[in-house]
Amino acid sequence: MLPTPSTDHVDFDRIYEPAEDSYLLLDALSSESEKAFLHERFGPSTPTPFVIEIGSGSGVVLSFIHAHSEIIFGRADILTAGVDVNIHACKATIQTVSVAEKEQDAPGLSHGFYLGNVSADLGTALNPGNVDVLVFNPPYVPTPDLPTLLQDGNLSSFDADSHLLSLSYAGGEDGMQVTNRLLDSLPELLSPDRGCAYILLCAQNKPEEVKDKIRKWGEAWKAETVSKSGKVGGWEKLQIVRIWRELPPSAIQ
């Protein structure tokens, strides 16, 4: 098992604390099946992959990918970056990546090249067609309403922190309102030849319906569950869905 980056420096009063969902992503991305998929898709003769995490939070997932890029991708020359609407999460991710790099540097191990973090809403700050791997642990909990992105400047410190935390878990109807926005933008965000995404869903998100919807984008689009965790009444509580296009060799530039 690959070591998990330290997040001891993170203030979890205003940033989502790594939990079962975070660790499921780490397990999925470092599994033998996904390493084989990524090694083949991003072989050493292909251009440097660009990996983005939407909603980087504490930075534990992004820094894990960054630190262990040579094992996960079969190459260390990956570019990584994070996006989060919470500026405190962006700052925490920068710190977590720095800690992970130092842990790799000490014994002379490799890591990727971190471009930084940007505070933005989902993929709005990204250039279309440039993302090779997108990772998203969304706000997936069903809630009556979605919190607004902009806070009331008159909130107390406690209420402001609570609002920031709510952005990390409150998903609106079926827990899918934020995820659906990201899914709708995937065909534009992902690189056309080899782009893929890893999205976390819970049972209440109706993952089978989500996968069916993606497959209807076109014949080339695929969506499969690559990891599961926890069962409630026979339902897999959490799962990681990989989304990608499977193009014939003649269609790849």
Phi and psi restraints in degrees (value plus and minus 20) as a CYANA .aco file:
   2 LEU   PHI     -95.1   -55.1
   2 LEU   PSI     122.3   162.3
   3 PRO   PHI     -85.5   -45.5
   3 PRO   PSI     123.0   163.0
   4 THR   PHI    -107.9   -67.9
   4 THR   PSI     112.0   152.0
   5 PRO   PHI     -80.2   -40.2
   5 PRO   PSI     126.7   166.7
   6 SER   PHI     -93.8   -53.8
   6 SER   PSI     120.1   160.1
   7 THR   PHI    -144.7  -104.7
   7 THR   PSI       7.1    47.1
   8 ASP   PHI     -81.6   -41.6
   8 ASP   PSI     -42.8    -2.8
   9 HIS   PHI    -105.8   -65.8
   9 HIS   PSI     -25.4    14.6
  10 VAL   PHI    -106.1   -66.1
  10 VAL   PSI     117.3   157.3
  11 ASP   PHI    -107.4   -67.4
  11 ASP   PSI      81.7   121.7
  12 PHE   PHI    -103.1   -63.1
  12 PHE   PSI     -12.2    27.8
  13 ASP   PHI     -91.1   -51.1
  13 ASP   PSI     -43.1    -3.1
  14 ARG   PHI    -151.4  -111.4
  14 ARG   PSI     -16.2    23.8
  15 ILE   PHI    -152.7  -112.7
  15 ILE   PSI     119.7   159.7
  16 TYR   PHI     -80.7   -40.7
  16 TYR   PSI     108.6   148.6
  17 GLU   PHI    -104.4   -64.4
  17 GLU   PSI     114.8   154.8
  18 PRO   PHI     -72.8   -32.8
  18 PRO   PSI     114.9   154.9
  19 ALA   PHI    -161.8  -121.8
  19 ALA   PSI    -181.9  -141.9
  20 GLU   PHI     -74.6   -34.6
  20 GLU   PSI     -59.4   -19.4
  21 ASP   PHI     -84.6   -44.6
  21 ASP   PSI     -62.9   -22.9
  22 SER   PHI     -79.6   -39.6
  22 SER   PSI     -66.7   -26.7
  23 TYR   PHI     -91.7   -51.7
  23 TYR   PSI     -47.3    -7.3
  24 LEU   PHI     -85.1   -45.1
  24 LEU   PSI     -58.7   -18.7
  25 LEU   PHI     -83.0   -43.0
  25 LEU   PSI     -62.9   -22.9
  26 LEU   PHI     -81.1   -41.1
  26 LEU   PSI     -65.0   -25.0
  27 ASP   PHI     -83.5   -43.5
  27 ASP   PSI     -61.0   -21.0
  28 ALA   PHI     -85.2   -45.2
  28 ALA   PSI     -67.3   -27.3
  29 LEU   PHI     -88.6   -48.6
  29 LEU   PSI     -44.9    -4.9
  30 SER   PHI    -122.3   -82.3
  30 SER   PSI     -12.7    27.3
  31 SER   PHI     -90.7   -50.7
  31 SER   PSI     138.3   178.3
  32 GLU   PHI     -81.3   -41.3
  32 GLU   PSI     -59.5   -19.5
  33 SER   PHI     -86.5   -46.5
  33 SER   PSI     -61.3   -21.3
  34 GLU   PHI     -97.1   -57.1
  34 GLU   PSI     -53.3   -13.3
  35 LYS   PHI     -81.5   -41.5
  35 LYS   PSI     -61.6   -21.6
  36 ALA   PHI     -83.6   -43.6
  36 ALA   PSI     -62.4   -22.4
  37 PHE   PHI     -81.9   -41.9
  37 PHE   PSI     -67.2   -27.2
  38 LEU   PHI     -91.7   -51.7
  38 LEU   PSI     -57.0   -17.0
  39 HIS   PHI     -80.7   -40.7
  39 HIS   PSI     -62.9   -22.9
  40 GLU   PHI     -91.4   -51.4
  40 GLU   PSI     -61.4   -21.4
  41 ARG   PHI     -91.9   -51.9
  41 ARG   PSI     -51.4   -11.4
  42 PHE   PHI    -143.2  -103.2
  42 PHE   PSI      32.3    72.3
  43 GLY   PHI     -78.9   -38.9
  43 GLY   PSI     143.4   183.4
  44 PRO   PHI     -82.1   -42.1
  44 PRO   PSI     -39.4     0.6
  45 SER   PHI    -108.5   -68.5
  45 SER   PSI     -21.5    18.5
  46 THR   PHI    -115.4   -75.4
  46 THR   PSI     143.3   183.3
  47 PRO   PHI     -79.7   -39.7
  47 PRO   PSI     137.6   177.6
  48 THR   PHI     -76.5   -36.5
  48 THR   PSI     105.4   145.4
  49 PRO   PHI     -93.0   -53.0
  49 PRO   PSI     123.8   163.8
  50 PHE   PHI    -128.7   -88.7
  50 PHE   PSI      99.1   139.1
  51 VAL   PHI    -132.8   -92.8
  51 VAL   PSI     107.6   147.6
  52 ILE   PHI    -145.3  -105.3
  52 ILE   PSI     115.7   155.7
  53 GLU   PHI    -128.2   -88.2
  53 GLU   PSI     103.8   143.8
  54 ILE   PHI    -108.7   -68.7
  54 ILE   PSI     107.2   147.2
  55 GLY   PHI      54.8    94.8
  55 GLY   PSI      39.0    79.0
  56 SER   PHI     -91.6   -51.6
  56 SER   PSI     -39.8     0.2
  57 GLY   PHI      34.8    74.8
  57 GLY   PSI    -144.7  -104.7
  58 SER   PHI     -90.6   -50.6
  58 SER   PSI     -37.9     2.1
  59 GLY   PHI      72.0   112.0
  59 GLY   PSI     -14.6    25.4
  60 VAL   PHI     -85.8   -45.8
  60 VAL   PSI     -57.9   -17.9
  61 VAL   PHI     -95.2   -55.2
  61 VAL   PSI     -68.9   -28.9
  62 LEU   PHI     -81.0   -41.0
  62 LEU   PSI     -63.6   -23.6
  63 SER   PHI     -88.9   -48.9
  63 SER   PSI     -49.2    -9.2
  64 PHE   PHI     -84.5   -44.5
  64 PHE   PSI     -68.5   -28.5
  65 ILE   PHI     -81.0   -41.0
  65 ILE   PSI     -65.0   -25.0
  66 HIS   PHI     -82.0   -42.0
  66 HIS   PSI     -67.4   -27.4
  67 ALA   PHI     -89.1   -49.1
  67 ALA   PSI     -55.5   -15.5
  68 HIS   PHI    -129.6   -89.6
  68 HIS   PSI       9.2    49.2
  69 SER   PHI     -79.6   -39.6
  69 SER   PSI     -56.7   -16.7
  70 GLU   PHI     -86.1   -46.1
  70 GLU   PSI     -52.6   -12.6
  71 ILE   PHI    -100.7   -60.7
  71 ILE   PSI     -63.6   -23.6
  72 ILE   PHI     -92.7   -52.7
  72 ILE   PSI     -61.6   -21.6
  73 PHE   PHI    -123.9   -83.9
  73 PHE   PSI     -32.8     7.2
  74 GLY   PHI      59.1    99.1
  74 GLY   PSI      -7.3    32.7
  75 ARG   PHI    -179.4  -139.4
  75 ARG   PSI     128.8   168.8
  76 ALA   PHI    -117.3   -77.3
  76 ALA   PSI     -29.0    11.0
  77 ASP   PHI    -107.7   -67.7
  77 ASP   PSI      19.5    59.5
  78 ILE   PHI    -107.4   -67.4
  78 ILE   PSI     130.8   170.8
  79 LEU   PHI    -120.5   -80.5
  79 LEU   PSI     111.7   151.7
  80 THR   PHI    -144.4  -104.4
  80 THR   PSI     132.0   172.0
  81 ALA   PHI    -178.7  -138.7
  81 ALA   PSI     140.1   180.1
  82 GLY   PHI    -149.0  -109.0
  82 GLY   PSI     135.6   175.6
  83 VAL   PHI    -152.4  -112.4
  83 VAL   PSI     116.3   156.3
  84 ASP   PHI    -174.7  -134.7
  84 ASP   PSI     119.9   159.9
  85 VAL   PHI     -91.6   -51.6
  85 VAL   PSI     -39.6     0.4
  86 ASN   PHI    -112.1   -72.1
  86 ASN   PSI      91.8   131.8
  87 ILE   PHI     -81.3   -41.3
  87 ILE   PSI     -51.5   -11.5
  88 HIS   PHI     -87.6   -47.6
  88 HIS   PSI     -54.3   -14.3
  89 ALA   PHI     -87.4   -47.4
  89 ALA   PSI     -58.5   -18.5
  90 CYS   PHI     -80.0   -40.0
  90 CYS   PSI     -65.4   -25.4
  91 LYS   PHI     -85.7   -45.7
  91 LYS   PSI     -58.0   -18.0
  92 ALA   PHI     -85.8   -45.8
  92 ALA   PSI     -60.1   -20.1
  93 THR   PHI     -82.5   -42.5
  93 THR   PSI     -62.3   -22.3
  94 ILE   PHI     -77.2   -37.2
  94 ILE   PSI     -63.8   -23.8
  95 GLN   PHI     -86.3   -46.3
  95 GLN   PSI     -62.8   -22.8
  96 THR   PHI     -85.6   -45.6
  96 THR   PSI     -60.3   -20.3
  97 VAL   PHI     -83.4   -43.4
  97 VAL   PSI     -61.5   -21.5
  98 SER   PHI     -81.1   -41.1
  98 SER   PSI     -63.9   -23.9
  99 VAL   PHI     -82.5   -42.5
  99 VAL   PSI     -63.5   -23.5
 100 ALA   PHI     -83.6   -43.6
 100 ALA   PSI     -59.3   -19.3
 101 GLU   PHI     -83.3   -43.3
 101 GLU   PSI     -62.8   -22.8
 102 LYS   PHI     -83.9   -43.9
 102 LYS   PSI     -57.5   -17.5
 103 GLU   PHI     -86.5   -46.5
 103 GLU   PSI     -51.8   -11.8
 104 GLN   PHI     -98.2   -58.2
 104 GLN   PSI     -59.4   -19.4
 105 ASP   PHI     -86.0   -46.0
 105 ASP   PSI     -55.9   -15.9
 106 ALA   PHI     -75.3   -35.3
 106 ALA   PSI     -68.7   -28.7
 107 PRO   PHI    -110.9   -70.9
 107 PRO   PSI      -9.9    30.1
 108 GLY   PHI      60.1   100.1
 108 GLY   PSI       7.4    47.4
 109 LEU   PHI    -110.8   -70.8
 109 LEU   PSI     137.6   177.6
 110 SER   PHI    -105.0   -65.0
 110 SER   PSI     147.2   187.2
 111 HIS   PHI    -177.6  -137.6
 111 HIS   PSI     150.1   190.1
 112 GLY   PHI     -95.3   -55.3
 112 GLY   PSI    -191.2  -151.2
 113 PHE   PHI    -131.9   -91.9
 113 PHE   PSI      93.6   133.6
 114 TYR   PHI    -107.5   -67.5
 114 TYR   PSI     102.1   142.1
 115 LEU   PHI    -105.7   -65.7
 115 LEU   PSI     -40.7    -0.7
 116 GLY   PHI     102.1   142.1
 116 GLY   PSI    -192.5  -152.5
 117 ASN   PHI    -144.9  -104.9
 117 ASN   PSI     130.3   170.3
 118 VAL   PHI    -149.7  -109.7
 118 VAL   PSI     120.1   160.1
 119 SER   PHI    -109.0   -69.0
 119 SER   PSI      91.0   131.0
 120 ALA   PHI    -178.8  -138.8
 120 ALA   PSI     148.4   188.4
 121 ASP   PHI    -111.0   -71.0
 121 ASP   PSI      89.9   129.9
 122 LEU   PHI      29.6    69.6
 122 LEU   PSI    -147.7  -107.7
 123 GLY   PHI    -116.9   -76.9
 123 GLY   PSI      -2.8    37.2
 124 THR   PHI     -85.2   -45.2
 124 THR   PSI     -41.4    -1.4
 125 ALA   PHI    -114.4   -74.4
 125 ALA   PSI     -18.1    21.9
 126 LEU   PHI    -120.2   -80.2
 126 LEU   PSI     124.6   164.6
 127 ASN   PHI     -94.4   -54.4
 127 ASN   PSI     114.4   154.4
 128 PRO   PHI     -79.4   -39.4
 128 PRO   PSI     122.6   162.6
 129 GLY   PHI      55.5    95.5
 129 GLY   PSI      -9.1    30.9
 130 ASN   PHI    -127.0   -87.0
 130 ASN   PSI     -30.2     9.8
 131 VAL   PHI    -109.9   -69.9
 131 VAL   PSI     101.9   141.9
 132 ASP   PHI    -108.8   -68.8
 132 ASP   PSI     -60.3   -20.3
 133 VAL   PHI    -154.5  -114.5
 133 VAL   PSI     104.0   144.0
 134 LEU   PHI    -136.3   -96.3
 134 LEU   PSI     109.8   149.8
 135 VAL   PHI    -138.9   -98.9
 135 VAL   PSI     113.8   153.8
 136 PHE   PHI    -164.5  -124.5
 136 PHE   PSI      95.7   135.7
 137 ASN   PHI    -123.2   -83.2
 137 ASN   PSI      72.9   112.9
 138 PRO   PHI    -101.1   -61.1
 138 PRO   PSI     149.7   189.7
 139 PRO   PHI     -91.3   -51.3
 139 PRO   PSI      80.7   120.7
 140 TYR   PHI    -129.4   -89.4
 140 TYR   PSI     -18.9    21.1
 141 VAL   PHI     -99.8   -59.8
 141 VAL   PSI     105.5   145.5
 142 PRO   PHI     -81.7   -41.7
 142 PRO   PSI     109.6   149.6
 143 THR   PHI    -160.1  -120.1
 143 THR   PSI     135.0   175.0
 144 PRO   PHI     -81.1   -41.1
 144 PRO   PSI     -54.4   -14.4
 145 ASP   PHI    -159.5  -119.5
 145 ASP   PSI     142.7   182.7
 146 LEU   PHI    -118.2   -78.2
 146 LEU   PSI     117.8   157.8
 147 PRO   PHI     -88.7   -48.7
 147 PRO   PSI     126.9   166.9
 148 THR   PHI     -91.6   -51.6
 148 THR   PSI     130.0   170.0
 149 LEU   PHI     -89.3   -49.3
 149 LEU   PSI     -55.4   -15.4
 150 LEU   PHI    -115.4   -75.4
 150 LEU   PSI     110.9   150.9
 151 GLN   PHI    -108.5   -68.5
 151 GLN   PSI     136.9   176.9
 152 ASP   PHI     -91.1   -51.1
 152 ASP   PSI     103.5   143.5
 153 GLY   PHI     -85.6   -45.6
 153 GLY   PSI     -32.2     7.8
 154 ASN   PHI    -113.2   -73.2
 154 ASN   PSI     -15.7    24.3
 155 LEU   PHI     -87.5   -47.5
 155 LEU   PSI     127.9   167.9
 156 SER   PHI     -88.5   -48.5
 156 SER   PSI     146.0   186.0
 157 SER   PHI     -78.7   -38.7
 157 SER   PSI     -62.5   -22.5
 158 PHE   PHI     -83.4   -43.4
 158 PHE   PSI     -66.6   -26.6
 159 ASP   PHI     -86.9   -46.9
 159 ASP   PSI     -55.3   -15.3
 160 ALA   PHI     -85.1   -45.1
 160 ALA   PSI     -62.9   -22.9
 161 ASP   PHI     -85.1   -45.1
 161 ASP   PSI     -59.8   -19.8
 162 SER   PHI     -83.9   -43.9
 162 SER   PSI     -57.6   -17.6
 163 HIS   PHI     -84.6   -44.6
 163 HIS   PSI     -63.1   -23.1
 164 LEU   PHI     -81.8   -41.8
 164 LEU   PSI     -61.7   -21.7
 165 LEU   PHI     -85.3   -45.3
 165 LEU   PSI     -57.3   -17.3
 166 SER   PHI     -83.4   -43.4
 166 SER   PSI     -49.8    -9.8
 167 LEU   PHI     -84.2   -44.2
 167 LEU   PSI     -42.6    -2.6
 168 SER   PHI    -107.2   -67.2
 168 SER   PSI     -35.3     4.7
 169 TYR   PHI    -147.9  -107.9
 169 TYR   PSI     -47.2    -7.2
 170 ALA   PHI     -97.3   -57.3
 170 ALA   PSI      95.2   135.2
 171 GLY   PHI    -128.0   -88.0
 171 GLY   PSI     -16.7    23.3
 172 GLY   PHI      50.5    90.5
 172 GLY   PSI    -172.6  -132.6
 173 GLU   PHI     -79.5   -39.5
 173 GLU   PSI     105.7   145.7
 174 ASP   PHI      39.0    79.0
 174 ASP   PSI      -9.2    30.8
 175 GLY   PHI      47.5    87.5
 175 GLY   PSI      -0.4    39.6
 176 MET   PHI    -138.5   -98.5
 176 MET   PSI     -19.2    20.8
 177 GLN   PHI     -85.0   -45.0
 177 GLN   PSI     -60.5   -20.5
 178 VAL   PHI     -95.3   -55.3
 178 VAL   PSI     -64.1   -24.1
 179 THR   PHI     -80.6   -40.6
 179 THR   PSI     -60.4   -20.4
 180 ASN   PHI     -82.4   -42.4
 180 ASN   PSI     -57.4   -17.4
 181 ARG   PHI     -81.9   -41.9
 181 ARG   PSI     -62.7   -22.7
 182 LEU   PHI     -87.4   -47.4
 182 LEU   PSI     -63.5   -23.5
 183 LEU   PHI     -80.0   -40.0
 183 LEU   PSI     -60.8   -20.8
 184 ASP   PHI     -81.5   -41.5
 184 ASP   PSI     -46.8    -6.8
 185 SER   PHI    -112.4   -72.4
 185 SER   PSI     -29.5    10.5
 186 LEU   PHI     -78.4   -38.4
 186 LEU   PSI     -66.6   -26.6
 187 PRO   PHI     -76.6   -36.6
 187 PRO   PSI     -49.2    -9.2
 188 GLU   PHI    -104.1   -64.1
 188 GLU   PSI     -56.8   -16.8
 189 LEU   PHI     -95.2   -55.2
 189 LEU   PSI     -60.6   -20.6
 190 LEU   PHI     -93.7   -53.7
 190 LEU   PSI     126.3   166.3
 191 SER   PHI     -82.7   -42.7
 191 SER   PSI     117.7   157.7
 192 PRO   PHI     -85.9   -45.9
 192 PRO   PSI     -51.1   -11.1
 193 ASP   PHI    -107.7   -67.7
 193 ASP   PSI     -57.3   -17.3
 194 ARG   PHI    -158.4  -118.4
 194 ARG   PSI     -13.6    26.4
 195 GLY   PHI     -82.3   -42.3
 195 GLY   PSI     121.5   161.5
 196 CYS   PHI    -167.3  -127.3
 196 CYS   PSI     142.6   182.6
 197 ALA   PHI    -158.1  -118.1
 197 ALA   PSI     128.2   168.2
 198 TYR   PHI    -139.2   -99.2
 198 TYR   PSI      94.6   134.6
 199 ILE   PHI    -139.4   -99.4
 199 ILE   PSI     112.5   152.5
 200 LEU   PHI    -110.3   -70.3
 200 LEU   PSI     115.7   155.7
 201 LEU   PHI    -152.7  -112.7
 201 LEU   PSI     134.5   174.5
 202 CYS   PHI    -131.4   -91.4
 202 CYS   PSI     150.8   190.8
 203 ALA   PHI     -79.0   -39.0
 203 ALA   PSI     -57.3   -17.3
 204 GLN   PHI     -87.9   -47.9
 204 GLN   PSI     -34.8     5.2
 205 ASN   PHI     -98.6   -58.6
 205 ASN   PSI     -25.1    14.9
 206 LYS   PHI      37.6    77.6
 206 LYS   PSI      42.4    82.4
 207 PRO   PHI     -79.6   -39.6
 207 PRO   PSI     -52.1   -12.1
 208 GLU   PHI     -85.5   -45.5
 208 GLU   PSI     -59.0   -19.0
 209 GLU   PHI     -86.1   -46.1
 209 GLU   PSI     -58.1   -18.1
 210 VAL   PHI     -82.4   -42.4
 210 VAL   PSI     -66.2   -26.2
 211 LYS   PHI     -85.1   -45.1
 211 LYS   PSI     -60.0   -20.0
 212 ASP   PHI     -82.4   -42.4
 212 ASP   PSI     -59.8   -19.8
 213 LYS   PHI     -81.6   -41.6
 213 LYS   PSI     -63.0   -23.0
 214 ILE   PHI     -85.3   -45.3
 214 ILE   PSI     -61.9   -21.9
 215 ARG   PHI     -83.3   -43.3
 215 ARG   PSI     -42.7    -2.7
 216 LYS   PHI    -102.1   -62.1
 216 LYS   PSI     -23.2    16.8
 217 TRP   PHI     -86.0   -46.0
 217 TRP   PSI     -45.3    -5.3
 218 GLY   PHI     140.6   180.6
 218 GLY   PSI     142.1   182.1
 219 GLU   PHI     -79.0   -39.0
 219 GLU   PSI     -52.1   -12.1
 220 ALA   PHI     -96.4   -56.4
 220 ALA   PSI     -39.8     0.2
 221 TRP   PHI     -97.8   -57.8
 221 TRP   PSI     113.3   153.3
 222 LYS   PHI    -144.6  -104.6
 222 LYS   PSI     129.2   169.2
 223 ALA   PHI    -168.1  -128.1
 223 ALA   PSI      97.9   137.9
 224 GLU   PHI    -157.8  -117.8
 224 GLU   PSI     125.2   165.2
 225 THR   PHI     -96.4   -56.4
 225 THR   PSI     106.7   146.7
 226 VAL   PHI    -132.5   -92.5
 226 VAL   PSI     -28.0    12.0
 227 SER   PHI    -181.3  -141.3
 227 SER   PSI     126.2   166.2
 228 LYS   PHI    -155.9  -115.9
 228 LYS   PSI     136.0   176.0
 229 SER   PHI    -171.1  -131.1
 229 SER   PSI     112.5   152.5
 230 GLY   PHI      50.2    90.2
 230 GLY   PSI     118.3   158.3
 231 LYS   PHI    -145.8  -105.8
 231 LYS   PSI     118.8   158.8
 232 VAL   PHI    -148.0  -108.0
 232 VAL   PSI      92.6   132.6
 233 GLY   PHI      38.2    78.2
 233 GLY   PSI      15.5    55.5
 234 GLY   PHI      68.2   108.2
 234 GLY   PSI     -28.9    11.1
 235 TRP   PHI    -114.3   -74.3
 235 TRP   PSI     119.2   159.2
 236 GLU   PHI     -88.2   -48.2
 236 GLU   PSI     101.6   141.6
 237 LYS   PHI     -87.3   -47.3
 237 LYS   PSI     -66.2   -26.2
 238 LEU   PHI    -149.3  -109.3
 238 LEU   PSI     129.0   169.0
 239 GLN   PHI    -172.6  -132.6
 239 GLN   PSI     134.5   174.5
 240 ILE   PHI    -125.8   -85.8
 240 ILE   PSI     105.1   145.1
 241 VAL   PHI    -127.9   -87.9
 241 VAL   PSI     107.2   147.2
 242 ARG   PHI    -115.2   -75.2
 242 ARG   PSI     112.5   152.5
 243 ILE   PHI    -141.0  -101.0
 243 ILE   PSI     109.9   149.9
 244 TRP   PHI    -180.0  -140.0
 244 TRP   PSI     147.2   187.2
 245 ARG   PHI    -125.5   -85.5
 245 ARG   PSI     112.1   152.1
 246 GLU   PHI    -127.8   -87.8
 246 GLU   PSI      73.9   113.9
 247 LEU   PHI    -114.1   -74.1
 247 LEU   PSI     126.1   166.1
 248 PRO   PHI     -84.6   -44.6
 248 PRO   PSI     129.5   169.5
 249 PRO   PHI     -73.2   -33.2
 249 PRO   PSI     -52.7   -12.7
 250 SER   PHI     -88.4   -48.4
 250 SER   PSI     -39.0     1.0
 251 ALA   PHI    -111.7   -71.7
 251 ALA   PSI     -29.6    10.4
 252 ILE   PHI    -110.5   -70.5
 252 ILE   PSI     106.4   146.4
